[in-house]
Amino acid sequence: SSKLTSLAQVINQIPIPLIVGSNSWIIGSERTKSGKPVFENDTHIGYSQPSVWFEAHLEYPGMSHYGHYLAGIPFSLLGHNKLAAIGMTMFENDDVDFYLEKENPKNANQIWRINSWEELTERTEVIKIKDAEPETITVRSSSHGPIVNDIFFKNSKNKSPYSVWWSFLHYNNDLMDALYKLNHIASLDDARKGASLIEAPGLNIMYADTAGNIAWWASATLPIRPPHVNTKLVLDGTGKDDILGYYDFSKNPQAENPEWGYVYSANNQPDSVDGVLYRGYYYPRDRAGRIVELIKAKPSGWTPEYSQIMTADVTSPVQVEVAQTIVALIKESKVAIPQEVLSLLENWDGDHQINDIEPSIHYTIQGWLQYYMLGDELGNENLKALNGTSTLKTSFLHLIQNKESVWWDDVTTPETETRLDIISTSVNSALKTLERNYGSTNPSDWKWGKIHTLTHNHPLGEVKALKKYFSVGPIPIMGGREVINNQGHNLDTTGIFNVIMGPAVRTVIDL
């Protein structure tokens, strides 16, 4: 848990918005009205003012490309020329492992590897700091990677060296070459070659062209790990947990001109390849499932306008499942709750419009449920850090459906709490929070847009006197967590859901 908190603190100090996820779907020519593919891509990234993306149309002899760019990257990450379009989402594969090294008690600069002592390497780096003296740091590394005790494991009782293995550090990593090729594509073969060069970070490359080809490649160098290894845990550094090699790109999850006539990606777990499910920190099935549902509902006559409408979809069938589970538990617990509130939650269709009431009730209860289930064991900081990952999003429904889960007991009390105890306590706290935030006991006043808002923060807006001149917002906004119109917000006990990331750019291309 200390590792998770430390990592979250490091990430939060990065002064630029982070790419969090993204959606993309491509409808094949046999399903479209024009007889050409319809391409869609929307990137999910931290909101800011000014926007992190900028558009550019590059035209010179032998090159014509219109696309969207991030500062510091000389090639577009989504765009098109006269023949083809490319886009991306995050693959979310697991390409980082932590190892606990076995230190030589007689020589702190040696660790045990397989059958002998290995010398740690050492290098010095100078970090230049604006308006301050440069800082010199010494980086020690094992064959796995850099030793990171001072960053992630400060509070560990075990003082042996911890190292981090990242696939990015173990390859030449031809990412710029890959992006160059993807910005100069003229065919399916060109795009495949470009996608195959990406080693880390993992990306889903989306492709369509005027010849009618559509494709998706999960692009990354995927390690072959021993069957017993659980990469969610710190691994043994002596050699038995080391990777065994790498899969060929042909074994990566992918689809070229599939018979079902569409491809999609929403940071979801891809299907297995030759019986292998590649490990990762994938996002739940919410967006991916809804994308497939809407595509299947229109097997022919697809137009760009349908994709445009779909990008604004804010319905979550998965959150309906969560709400139905909570309603059943509320009834079983017999906790006092106004019938109108219970009926709203019970009949919710999963929509997240600004004037909807149900999401206000649902997420306020969910925030308190997470707090009472996990806060006593994890503490507030660790729970906040965990909420910043995909883990709780993918596991929350299973968690509350498990009556025997150890998480139901509040370890700070001598009693043994049950699931119904925690449900009752959470509902009581949620009702008080809703009444406080809205200043009303009338559920008809609990509109989603009042507590679900977006502010585009400008760096100068950190100065209170300048905030109103540079930052934009707060603005009531529809959407929510893991709907297609993915407006990612915090989830805690405040009952105020500030949006921090979402579709910073949307592109629909009629090939």
Phi, psi and omega in degrees: 000325178295326177298315181297315181295316180298317180297318179298320180295321178296314181297319182294341180275350179291124189276019178231151178296143181261144172287123187256319183200227173149160172242152168201141171213146180230126180264125182291159188299331181289346181253357185257158180290324184279344185080010175236154179299150172245121188254138176223142174208129171228129186263133181258116187212158179302133180289149177204172176224115002286172183298149179285337181265148167223152183259146177209143175244110182262128183221119173203166184307123180087000183215130172213114184211129175248129182199182179247135190235153169250143180302134179095347178246117188282002181233150180287147178264343168212137183175190183201158168243199184283350184247331190205162177233145175230152175207178185211153163224165177285134179289320181071022175289158181272106180241018178228131175233145173254138180237138171265111182278151177264109186278142175289118182297342181260351182206103185292353180260015178232144174229154183276126180228110175066286182215020179199166177279135180249133177284133172286140175273162184217137176217157181249134177236140177252120180256116180277134185236130181299132177060029178206167178290144176301149178249131180258128178235151177251125182252120174260144182222144168262182177293343174285319184155191184298147172279128190235026182304319185287349182258307189253342190233036181300324185262008181291137177289334178273116184268006175294158183294136170253132178242158178242125174261127178226127184302332179302327185274355187247013178222165174294332179055093184267042185299317180294321176297320179298313181294323176301312181296320181291338175274354181236030185286147174226356184200169176300319180298319178300315182294319179298317179297318178297315180298325184289344181278346183282124181250317176195146355289158181292133180228144167269116179265126181251138188216142172209151179219171184288345176281355177099002179283142171226150182200157173220130175234129169277105190258117177181158171273111188262121182283148172265116183252154175302145184303331185279351189282131173249104187286356174283349181250163173288132188264162178285125184274000185281352175129335186289340180257006183293154177295151184261348183156200182223145176286147172291150182304331180297341179267357176292149173303134183190164176207127176240121180046056183294153184294338180279351167087016175200159171228157182204162174205135177215042179061025184270164176293119177289161175296160181292154175240120183052039177082004182253124171263117183284132185288149180184184178246061187287156177276159185295175187283359188309298184292314182300316180297320180291321178300312180297318180302314182288325178292316180295334181289346179227086185286349180207166176073022183292140178231165176302329180297326178295319178294322178298315178297320183295327180297336182263008181293133183232030180257135180235101174299330181292318179292335172297317176301316179298314181297319180296323177295317179295318179300314180300320180289324176299315179296319180293326182283338182063026176294144181288118180213135179305137183300325180297319179295315180296319180294320178301314182292321183292327184258011182296136180264006178088006181282151183230056177278160184303322184266005176288148181260326188302316180297331177297315179292314187300309185284333176293316176297317182298321178298317179288324177300314179298320181296312183287333178282316193247338187296327182292325178277319188269327189085161187297317184293316179293323178295320177297318179296318179297324179291342177277001178249179178274353190300309182291328178298320183279338189248351189298316180299314179297325182297311183282342177280346182269101183298328186266009182301139179292343183288344181293328183286135175273109186288352180272357179243156178286340180280167175251104182284150179252174178301318182292328175299313183291323176300313181299314181297319182295317180296316179300316180293322181295318180298318178296321180294317179297315180296323179290315184291327182262348183063030185204145174265000182271113182303335180294345178272351188274063183284137183302321185294344180282328182250356179242096188229160180238133172236126174273102185276130175263145179307322179288344178290350175295335175277117189307319183291339182259349188305315185290343180270334186245319179278154182241120180127184005284145181239126173301138185217139176283174180100185182180191182294122170063024163273170181302314173279076195282099178257091186289128181231164174294158176223104182212199185266003179287333185074010175246120189248085181284126180283130183242344179206161179175195182289094182284342173209143176232138180226129171235126184234124174266104183295000000 
